[in-house]
Amino acid sequence: MASPESFDRAAALKEFDEAKTGVRGLVEYGVTALPAIFRHPIPRLRHSPLSSPILSVPIIDLSVPRSSAVALATAASRDFGFFQVVNHGIPLSLLSRTLSAVRSFHELPPSVRSAFYSRSTKTGVNYSSNVDLYRSTAASWRDTLQMVMGPTRPDPERIPPVCRAELLEWDEHVVTVGRVLMGLLAEGLGVDAGSLEEATCLEGRVMVCHYYPPCPEPEMTTGIAEHTDPGVLTVLLQDDIGGLQVKRDLEGGESVWVDVQPVPGALVINVGDLLQIMSNNEYKSVEHRVLANSNQKPRVSVATFFNPGDRGDSKFYGPLPELVSADKPPHYRNFTYEEFMGTFFSKQLLSRRLVDHFKF
């Protein structure tokens, strides 16, 4: 292994990126030690909050009466920022087929999947490893197939054939679930159920299909470093491997990591930074992470990030007007979506909270 003095990180990142086969390619090559670009600072990993086996993320049955669903979703979004939903209406067979299709893509021969590898999102579909590869202090042990599904869907022919039908079908169903959830959360704020949909929050969708191969030294890296999601709402489908954790603040200023245990047939929901802002801090976007995979088989997940579709220079976002009054002044200033996402992409996932950039 190269000494810290002789290690050329920029060259190593370039070599990894230009191989176009991601972390999966390293596993296929037979690596038995974690490459240096994936090694996270020991003090940061050592001083991370402990995990708690006692706490758990709320699970909400969407088949309960609407008033109950509103109350449960509202409480979870205010208190935890994360919850799981069951009886959401998506056929269980589609959950299984979607995960299987994503796994099949990532396990295509290197020469086949490398044809989709790109850091550009201009075509709406790209396969890469670590969106912040060149900005982060250390890479994470995962690969991603990403599709920008809205406001404009990409050319279906650009989606890999091995998972095309399943992901297009998944997008249709997840929009329905997103509509239901946004309606519940809007009602919980005391505004019209269609407020978030009217703000085009269902239209700007990004789907990311993550693949976390088994890691030779999982204690030295992460699957995804701790971060908050920038958008409005995230709907996640995860397999049975586990590894997703949510940071939970306790009394006394301490924090712990809470495992989001896989629940058969469930979807994981979390509040994004933009919804925290639009709700004027009624709902909270919380830090979460994915541990590096210590299992013998890969972990697969599919996340859909809901964002506003209206991104014009004259469209401003901030706390919903109905939630602002003399007694409840706005906590955030207004901004365009371009400014919001520009701020997000200008920083590392481990740096200052995105919402803090827009506080008064």
C-alpha positions in Angstrom: 0.0 0.0 0.0 1.3 3.4 -0.9 2.4 5.7 2.0 0.3 8.9 2.6 3.3 10.9 1.2 3.4 9.0 -2.1 -0.3 8.4 -2.6 -1.6 10.5 -5.6 -5.4 10.8 -4.8 -6.2 12.7 -7.9 -4.6 10.1 -10.1 -6.3 7.3 -8.2 -9.7 8.9 -8.6 -9.2 9.4 -12.3 -8.1 5.8 -12.8 -11.1 4.5 -10.9 -13.5 6.8 -12.8 -12.1 6.1 -16.2 -12.4 2.3 -15.7 -16.2 2.9 -16.0 -17.1 -0.2 -14.0 -17.6 1.3 -10.6 -17.1 -0.4 -7.2 -18.6 -3.6 -8.7 -15.6 -3.6 -11.0 -13.2 -3.7 -8.1 -15.1 -6.6 -6.6 -15.0 -8.4 -10.0 -11.2 -7.7 -10.1 -10.9 -9.5 -6.7 -9.8 -6.7 -4.4 -9.2 -8.0 -0.8 -8.3 -4.7 0.8 -10.1 -1.4 0.7 -8.5 1.0 -1.9 -7.2 4.2 -0.4 -9.8 6.5 -2.1 -12.5 4.8 -0.1 -10.8 5.1 3.3 -12.6 7.5 5.6 -10.8 9.4 8.3 -10.5 7.2 11.4 -11.5 9.9 13.9 -14.7 10.7 12.1 -15.8 7.0 11.9 -14.7 6.4 15.6 -16.6 9.5 16.9 -19.8 8.7 15.0 -22.9 8.4 17.3 -23.6 5.0 18.6 -26.5 2.9 17.2 -29.5 2.2 19.3 -31.3 -1.2 19.2 -34.2 0.2 21.2 -35.5 2.9 19.0 -37.3 2.2 15.7 -38.6 4.2 12.8 -42.5 4.4 12.8 -44.4 2.1 10.5 -47.7 3.5 9.1 -50.5 1.4 7.6 -52.0 3.5 4.8 -55.2 1.5 4.8 -56.3 3.1 8.0 -58.9 5.9 7.9 -57.6 9.0 6.3 -57.7 11.1 9.5 -55.6 8.5 11.2 -53.1 8.4 8.4 -52.8 12.2 8.4 -52.2 12.2 12.2 -49.6 9.4 12.0 -47.7 10.8 9.0 -47.7 14.2 10.5 -46.4 13.0 13.9 -43.7 11.0 12.2 -42.6 13.8 10.0 -42.4 16.3 12.9 -40.8 14.0 15.4 -38.6 11.6 13.3 -38.4 12.9 9.8 -38.6 9.2 8.6 -41.3 6.5 8.5 -42.2 3.4 6.7 -45.5 2.7 4.9 -47.3 -0.6 4.3 -50.5 -1.2 2.3 -49.4 1.5 -0.1 -51.1 0.1 -3.1 -48.1 -1.0 -5.1 -48.2 -4.7 -6.0 -45.7 -6.6 -4.0 -44.6 -8.5 -7.1 -43.5 -5.1 -8.6 -41.3 -4.4 -5.6 -39.6 -7.7 -6.1 -39.2 -7.3 -9.9 -37.9 -3.8 -9.6 -35.1 -4.8 -7.1 -34.3 -7.8 -9.2 -34.1 -5.7 -12.4 -31.8 -3.2 -10.8 -29.5 -6.0 -9.4 -29.4 -7.5 -12.9 -28.2 -4.2 -14.4 -25.4 -3.8 -11.9 -24.3 -7.4 -12.4 -24.1 -7.1 -16.2 -20.6 -7.9 -17.7 -18.3 -4.9 -17.3 -18.2 -4.3 -21.0 -22.0 -4.0 -21.2 -22.7 -1.8 -18.2 -19.7 0.5 -18.8 -21.4 1.7 -22.0 -23.9 3.5 -19.7 -21.2 5.0 -17.5 -21.1 8.8 -17.5 -20.8 11.8 -15.0 -23.1 13.8 -17.3 -26.8 13.8 -16.6 -27.7 15.6 -19.8 -29.3 12.5 -21.4 -31.4 11.8 -18.3 -29.8 8.4 -17.7 -26.3 7.7 -16.4 -24.5 5.0 -14.5 -21.6 6.1 -12.2 -20.1 5.7 -8.7 -20.3 8.5 -6.2 -22.0 11.7 -7.5 -19.5 13.7 -5.4 -16.5 11.5 -6.2 -14.2 14.5 -6.9 -15.6 16.7 -4.1 -15.7 14.4 -1.1 -12.9 13.7 1.2 -13.4 9.9 0.7 -15.5 7.9 -1.7 -18.3 5.5 -0.6 -18.7 1.8 -1.5 -21.6 1.9 -3.9 -22.6 2.4 -7.6 -25.6 4.1 -8.9 -27.9 4.0 -12.0 -29.6 7.4 -12.1 -32.6 8.6 -14.2 -34.2 12.0 -14.3 -37.8 11.0 -14.6 -39.3 14.5 -14.5 -40.3 17.2 -15.4 -39.4 15.5 -18.7 -38.9 11.7 -18.9 -35.8 10.6 -20.7 -35.9 8.7 -24.0 -36.9 5.1 -22.8 -34.3 3.7 -25.2 -31.6 5.2 -23.0 -32.7 3.2 -20.0 -30.8 -0.2 -19.9 -33.0 -2.8 -21.5 -32.5 -5.2 -18.6 -34.4 -2.9 -16.2 -36.3 -0.6 -18.5 -39.8 -2.0 -18.2 -39.6 -2.4 -14.5 -38.3 1.1 -13.8 -40.8 2.8 -16.0 -43.6 0.9 -14.3 -42.1 1.7 -10.9 -42.1 5.4 -11.7 -45.8 5.4 -12.5 -46.7 3.7 -9.2 -44.4 5.7 -7.0 -46.0 8.9 -8.3 -49.3 7.7 -7.0 -47.8 6.9 -3.6 -46.1 10.3 -3.6 -49.4 12.0 -4.3 -51.1 10.3 -1.4 -48.3 11.1 1.0 -48.1 14.8 0.0 -51.8 15.1 0.5 -51.5 13.6 4.0 -48.6 15.8 4.9 -50.3 19.0 3.5 -53.4 18.3 5.5 -51.3 17.8 8.6 -50.0 21.3 8.1 -53.5 22.6 8.0 -53.3 23.6 4.3 -55.2 22.3 1.3 -54.4 18.6 0.5 -53.3 19.6 -3.0 -51.0 22.4 -2.0 -47.7 20.5 -2.6 -48.9 19.0 -5.8 -50.0 22.4 -7.0 -46.5 23.6 -6.2 -45.4 21.0 -8.8 -43.6 18.9 -6.1 -44.6 15.6 -7.9 -43.2 16.6 -11.2 -39.4 16.9 -10.7 -38.4 13.3 -10.0 -34.9 11.7 -9.9 -34.7 7.9 -9.5 -31.5 6.5 -8.2 -30.8 2.7 -8.2 -28.0 2.0 -5.7 -25.9 -1.1 -5.6 -23.7 -1.8 -2.5 -21.3 -4.7 -3.2 -19.9 -6.7 -0.2 -17.0 -4.6 1.2 -13.7 -6.1 2.3 -13.2 -3.6 5.1 -16.7 -2.2 5.9 -15.6 -0.6 9.1 -13.2 1.8 7.2 -15.8 3.3 4.8 -19.5 4.0 4.2 -22.2 3.0 1.7 -23.4 6.6 1.7 -22.0 9.2 4.1 -24.3 11.0 6.4 -26.4 13.6 4.7 -29.9 15.0 4.3 -31.9 14.8 1.1 -32.3 18.2 -0.6 -35.8 17.7 -2.2 -39.3 17.6 -1.0 -39.9 13.9 -0.2 -38.0 10.7 -0.8 -39.7 7.3 -1.4 -37.2 4.4 -1.0 -37.6 0.7 -1.9 -34.9 -1.3 -0.1 -34.1 -5.0 -0.1 -33.7 -7.2 3.0 -30.0 -6.6 3.6 -30.4 -3.5 5.8 -27.7 -0.8 6.5 -29.8 2.4 6.3 -29.6 4.4 9.5 -31.3 7.6 10.7 -29.8 10.1 13.2 -32.0 10.6 16.2 -31.3 13.5 18.6 -31.9 12.7 22.2 -32.4 14.9 25.3 -29.1 16.3 26.6 -27.7 17.0 23.1 -26.7 13.4 22.4 -27.5 11.6 19.2 -27.8 7.9 18.2 -28.2 6.1 14.9 -31.4 4.2 14.4 -31.5 1.2 12.0 -34.3 1.4 9.4 -35.0 -2.3 9.6 -36.2 -3.8 6.3 -40.0 -4.6 6.5 -41.4 -6.9 3.8 -43.5 -4.9 1.4 -42.8 -1.6 3.0 -41.5 1.7 1.5 -39.3 4.1 3.5 -40.3 7.7 3.4 -38.3 10.7 4.5 -38.7 14.5 4.6 -36.3 16.5 2.4 -34.7 19.8 3.1 -37.1 21.6 0.8 -40.2 20.3 2.7 -38.6 21.4 6.0 -38.4 24.8 4.5 -41.8 24.8 2.9 -43.4 23.6 6.2 -41.5 26.5 8.1 -39.8 23.9 10.3 -43.0 22.0 11.1 -41.5 18.9 9.5 -37.8 18.0 9.8 -35.3 16.7 7.3 -32.8 14.5 9.3 -29.4 13.1 8.6 -29.1 9.5 7.5 -26.5 7.2 6.1 -25.9 3.7 4.7 -23.3 1.5 6.3 -20.8 -0.2 4.0 -22.1 -3.7 3.2 -20.7 -6.4 5.5 -22.9 -9.1 4.0 -21.8 -11.7 1.5 -24.4 -10.6 -1.0 -25.0 -7.1 -2.4 -27.5 -4.6 -1.1 -29.9 -3.0 -3.6 -32.2 0.0 -3.2 -34.3 2.3 -5.4 -35.0 5.9 -4.2 -37.2 8.4 -5.9 -36.5 12.0 -4.9 -39.5 14.3 -5.5 -38.6 17.9 -6.3 -40.5 20.9 -7.8 -41.0 20.8 -11.6 -41.4 24.6 -12.0 -37.8 25.9 -12.1 -38.2 29.2 -13.8 -36.4 32.3 -12.7 -39.6 33.9 -11.6 -40.7 31.0 -9.4 -39.6 31.3 -5.8 -39.8 28.7 -3.0 -39.8 29.2 0.7 -42.3 28.7 3.6 -45.9 28.2 2.4 -47.7 31.5 2.8 -50.5 29.9 4.8 -47.9 28.9 7.5 -46.5 32.4 8.0 -48.1 34.9 10.4 -47.1 37.5 13.0 -47.0 34.8 15.5 -45.1 32.4 13.2 -42.6 34.4 11.2 -40.8 32.7 8.3 -37.6 30.9 9.3 -36.3 31.0 5.7 -36.0 33.4 2.9 -37.4 32.7 -0.6 -35.2 31.4 -3.4 -35.3 29.9 -6.9 -34.9 26.2 -7.4 -31.7 26.9 -9.4 -30.2 28.7 -6.5 -31.3 26.0 -4.1 -29.8 23.1 -6.1 -26.7 25.1 -7.0 -26.0 25.5 -3.3 -26.5 21.8 -2.8 -24.1 20.8 -5.6 -21.4 23.3 -4.5 -20.9 21.6 -1.2 -19.9 18.1 0.1 -22.5 15.9 1.6 -20.6 16.1 4.9 -20.5 19.9 5.1 -23.0 22.5 6.5 -26.7 21.7 6.4 -28.3 22.9 3.2 -31.3 24.5 5.0 -28.9 26.7 7.0 -27.9 28.5 3.8 -31.4 29.9 3.5 -32.2 30.9 7.1 -32.9 34.5 7.9 
